[in-house]
């Protein structure tokens, strides 16, 4: 499993957010991308070797997700910037979303 994972939940629908495109930017500028699976998760964001201390940026393409569900929304994307201090630890960055708001926290 990746040392960095995410889980996206659509709180308005009460379901995992399936098919959310996302982009991860590592501290060295390396860019990777992924899409949430049938459970709203992306488990393949980084390898243990590439997961280093520093500032990471995770951006979720909300406009594509909401368009695919025929839903108007206010935020075209959600960007979470977070600091990794101990890359040996697992980092889980969840996103709770709705058409007119979102929230995040450090998960486990």
Backbone as CSV, one residue per row, in Angstrom:
resi,resn,N_x,N_y,N_z,CA_x,CA_y,CA_z,C_x,C_y,C_z
1,UNK,0.839,-1.183,0.000,0.000,0.000,0.000,0.888,1.252,0.000
2,UNK,0.388,2.264,-0.620,1.078,3.543,-0.668,1.189,4.135,0.740
3,UNK,2.273,4.853,1.034,2.384,5.531,2.328,1.457,6.740,2.432
4,UNK,0.819,7.085,1.306,-0.124,8.200,1.255,-1.401,7.720,0.572
5,UNK,-2.516,7.872,1.260,-3.801,7.477,0.691,-4.815,8.587,0.893
6,UNK,-5.925,8.487,0.145,-7.021,9.426,0.311,-8.340,8.680,0.174
7,UNK,-9.366,9.265,0.720,-10.718,8.722,0.650,-11.653,9.906,0.478
8,UNK,-12.471,9.882,-0.566,-13.379,10.993,-0.844,-14.803,10.518,-0.643
9,UNK,-15.520,11.240,0.207,-16.923,10.929,0.474,-17.795,12.098,0.036
10,UNK,-18.847,11.789,-0.716,-19.823,12.787,-1.131,-20.891,12.819,-0.051
11,UNK,-20.822,13.818,0.823,-21.740,13.866,1.956,-23.166,14.212,1.535
12,UNK,-23.344,14.854,0.402,-24.689,15.183,-0.082,-25.412,13.924,-0.562
13,UNK,-24.668,12.987,-1.129,-25.253,11.744,-1.630,-25.160,10.618,-0.605
14,UNK,-24.329,10.808,0.408,-24.135,9.755,1.400,-23.420,8.539,0.833
15,UNK,-22.496,8.785,-0.090,-21.804,7.710,-0.808,-20.328,8.060,-1.021
16,UNK,-19.507,7.040,-1.265,-18.147,7.329,-1.699,-18.190,8.077,-3.033
17,UNK,-17.252,8.976,-3.221,-17.169,9.737,-4.463,-16.300,8.946,-5.448
18,UNK,-16.948,8.257,-6.359,-16.283,7.393,-7.334,-15.854,8.213,-8.549
19,UNK,-14.642,7.997,-9.027,-14.188,8.624,-10.261,-13.713,10.051,-10.136
20,UNK,-13.275,10.463,-8.952,-12.744,11.823,-8.786,-11.287,11.836,-9.253
21,UNK,-10.976,12.592,-10.305,-9.578,12.714,-10.731,-8.803,13.540,-9.706
22,UNK,-7.554,13.159,-9.471,-6.738,13.912,-8.525,-5.300,13.954,-8.987
23,UNK,-4.617,14.976,-8.505,-3.219,15.194,-8.857,-2.437,15.437,-7.580
24,UNK,-1.274,14.817,-7.493,-0.393,14.981,-6.344,0.917,15.590,-6.815
25,UNK,1.357,16.632,-6.107,2.654,17.242,-6.393,3.545,17.035,-5.177
26,UNK,4.670,16.364,-5.398,5.637,16.081,-4.343,6.503,17.309,-4.074
27,UNK,7.227,17.314,-2.967,8.096,18.457,-2.660,9.120,18.769,-3.752
28,UNK,9.547,17.761,-4.507,10.530,18.008,-5.568,9.878,18.398,-6.891
29,UNK,8.547,18.540,-6.896,7.823,18.946,-8.093,7.307,17.798,-8.945
30,UNK,7.636,16.571,-8.571,7.133,15.408,-9.300,5.612,15.364,-9.207
31,UNK,4.958,15.140,-10.350,3.499,15.114,-10.404,3.030,13.698,-10.715
32,UNK,2.070,13.224,-9.927,1.400,11.957,-10.215,-0.094,12.213,-10.200
33,UNK,-0.839,11.316,-10.816,-2.286,11.494,-10.841,-2.959,10.164,-10.559
34,UNK,-4.220,10.245,-10.243,-5.007,9.060,-9.957,-6.477,9.384,-10.049
35,UNK,-7.286,8.378,-9.774,-8.741,8.517,-9.782,-9.270,7.671,-8.635
36,UNK,-10.278,8.172,-7.924,-10.839,7.385,-6.833,-11.561,6.157,-7.370
37,UNK,-11.474,5.074,-6.617,-12.050,3.800,-7.028,-13.510,3.677,-6.573
38,UNK,-14.052,2.472,-6.664,-15.462,2.229,-6.335,-15.792,2.512,-4.872
39,UNK,-14.765,2.572,-4.025,-14.965,2.896,-2.617,-14.580,4.344,-2.313
40,UNK,-14.302,5.152,-3.365,-13.923,6.543,-3.177,-12.493,6.718,-2.715
41,UNK,-11.684,5.681,-2.860,-10.303,5.719,-2.376,-9.295,5.742,-3.519
42,UNK,-8.139,6.307,-3.222,-6.993,6.202,-4.110,-5.835,5.748,-3.235
43,UNK,-5.331,4.565,-3.543,-4.306,3.938,-2.715,-2.939,3.878,-3.396
44,UNK,-2.797,4.538,-4.538,-1.574,4.416,-5.330,-0.923,5.766,-5.594
45,UNK,-0.906,6.635,-4.612,-0.415,7.994,-4.820,1.103,8.130,-4.805
46,UNK,1.784,7.328,-3.999,3.226,7.462,-3.885,3.823,6.114,-3.497
47,UNK,5.079,5.967,-3.809,5.804,4.784,-3.344,6.524,5.135,-2.051
48,UNK,6.903,4.135,-1.303,7.641,4.360,-0.054,8.948,5.110,-0.349
49,UNK,9.618,4.764,-1.437,10.895,5.399,-1.785,10.731,6.881,-2.136
50,UNK,9.617,7.225,-2.763,9.403,8.612,-3.202,8.757,9.477,-2.127
51,UNK,8.278,8.865,-1.052,7.558,9.605,-0.018,8.570,10.199,0.956
52,UNK,8.747,11.505,0.864,9.773,12.197,1.641,9.156,13.323,2.463
53,UNK,9.918,13.804,3.417,9.483,14.957,4.206,9.397,16.182,3.301
54,UNK,8.454,17.049,3.621,8.297,18.280,2.860,6.833,18.628,2.665
55,UNK,6.595,19.610,1.818,5.242,20.090,1.554,4.705,19.426,0.295
56,UNK,3.554,18.807,0.426,2.877,18.086,-0.653,1.575,18.814,-0.982
57,UNK,1.132,18.687,-2.235,-0.117,19.313,-2.676,-0.979,18.263,-3.366
58,UNK,-2.190,18.111,-2.884,-3.146,17.156,-3.437,-4.358,17.937,-3.932
59,UNK,-4.641,17.842,-5.232,-5.745,18.591,-5.831,-6.775,17.628,-6.404
60,UNK,-8.029,17.837,-6.038,-9.150,17.023,-6.482,-9.946,17.795,-7.535
61,UNK,-10.223,17.173,-8.659,-10.986,17.794,-9.748,-12.480,17.604,-9.477
62,UNK,-13.061,18.530,-8.750,-14.466,18.424,-8.359,-15.406,18.739,-9.511
63,UNK,-15.004,19.613,-10.420,-15.890,19.972,-11.533,-16.203,18.744,-12.389
64,UNK,-15.213,17.907,-12.646,-15.448,16.684,-13.421,-16.380,15.750,-12.675
65,UNK,-16.127,15.559,-11.389,-16.965,14.665,-10.590,-18.419,15.134,-10.586
66,UNK,-18.657,16.387,-10.263,-20.038,16.879,-10.184,-20.695,16.943,-11.562
67,UNK,-19.956,17.298,-12.584,-20.514,17.278,-13.942,-20.967,15.870,-14.308
68,UNK,-20.144,14.874,-14.009,-20.487,13.488,-14.317,-21.725,13.008,-13.566
69,UNK,-22.046,13.681,-12.456,-23.245,13.335,-11.680,-24.407,14.297,-11.932
70,UNK,-24.245,15.190,-12.913,-25.317,16.120,-13.255,-25.654,17.084,-12.143
71,UNK,-24.637,17.484,-11.392,-24.852,18.341,-10.225,-24.105,19.656,-10.383
72,UNK,-24.800,20.770,-10.161,-24.126,22.063,-10.117,-23.272,22.113,-8.858
73,UNK,-22.166,22.840,-8.939,-21.312,22.977,-7.767,-20.612,24.329,-7.803
74,UNK,-20.098,24.719,-6.675,-19.446,26.015,-6.536,-17.932,25.937,-6.725
75,UNK,-17.317,24.880,-6.196,-15.869,24.748,-6.239,-15.443,23.823,-7.378
76,UNK,-14.656,24.315,-8.331,-14.189,23.451,-9.419,-13.112,22.474,-8.962
77,UNK,-12.434,22.813,-7.875,-11.408,21.915,-7.352,-11.226,22.167,-5.859
78,UNK,-10.594,21.211,-5.217,-10.205,21.361,-3.814,-8.729,21.010,-3.738
79,UNK,-7.947,21.924,-3.199,-6.517,21.704,-3.068,-6.152,21.656,-1.595
80,UNK,-5.460,20.583,-1.229,-5.018,20.402,0.151,-3.496,20.403,0.144
81,UNK,-2.930,21.340,0.859,-1.484,21.422,1.011,-1.168,20.950,2.418
82,UNK,-0.279,19.960,2.520,0.017,19.392,3.833,1.509,19.126,3.976
83,UNK,1.955,19.092,5.217,3.372,18.901,5.521,3.616,17.486,6.027
84,UNK,4.558,16.825,5.429,4.995,15.510,5.897,6.269,15.738,6.696
85,UNK,6.212,15.407,7.958,7.375,15.559,8.822,8.077,14.219,9.038
86,UNK,7.284,13.155,9.105,7.839,11.819,9.300,7.350,10.912,8.171
87,UNK,8.120,10.765,7.113,7.678,9.970,5.971,7.568,8.477,6.261
88,UNK,8.046,8.045,7.421,7.902,6.632,7.801,6.474,6.312,8.239
89,UNK,5.735,7.334,8.643,4.343,7.151,9.051,3.434,7.093,7.829
90,UNK,2.315,6.387,7.966,1.291,6.407,6.920,0.538,7.729,7.031
91,UNK,0.259,8.358,5.904,-0.510,9.597,5.868,-1.787,9.358,5.074
92,UNK,-2.918,9.679,5.683,-4.221,9.523,5.035,-4.886,10.889,5.009
93,UNK,-5.254,11.348,3.802,-5.821,12.688,3.627,-7.224,12.543,3.039
94,UNK,-8.259,12.488,3.894,-9.630,12.354,3.411,-10.211,13.696,2.960
95,UNK,-11.218,13.598,2.097,-11.955,14.772,1.648,-13.441,14.462,1.756
96,UNK,-14.156,15.310,2.465,-15.613,15.238,2.540,-16.126,16.349,1.637
97,UNK,-16.953,15.999,0.655,-17.376,17.027,-0.283,-18.885,17.064,-0.462
98,UNK,-19.341,18.209,-0.894,-20.727,18.471,-1.249,-20.669,19.531,-2.355
99,UNK,-21.750,19.758,-3.059,-21.695,20.721,-4.166,-21.255,22.135,-3.768
100,UNK,-21.501,22.523,-2.520,-21.183,23.897,-2.124,-20.266,23.979,-0.913
101,UNK,-19.490,22.926,-0.692,-18.536,22.961,0.401,-17.711,21.684,0.463
102,UNK,-16.600,21.769,1.178,-15.777,20.583,1.415,-15.005,20.761,2.708
103,UNK,-14.515,19.634,3.236,-13.767,19.628,4.475,-12.722,18.522,4.392
104,UNK,-11.672,18.673,5.162,-10.618,17.662,5.193,-10.042,17.594,6.604
105,UNK,-9.272,16.558,6.844,-8.612,16.363,8.126,-7.503,15.332,7.911
106,UNK,-6.638,15.172,8.872,-5.636,14.116,8.783,-6.249,12.846,9.346
107,UNK,-6.370,11.875,8.503,-6.932,10.600,8.909,-5.862,9.658,9.410
108,UNK,-6.272,8.429,9.630,-5.326,7.420,10.113,-5.307,6.219,9.193
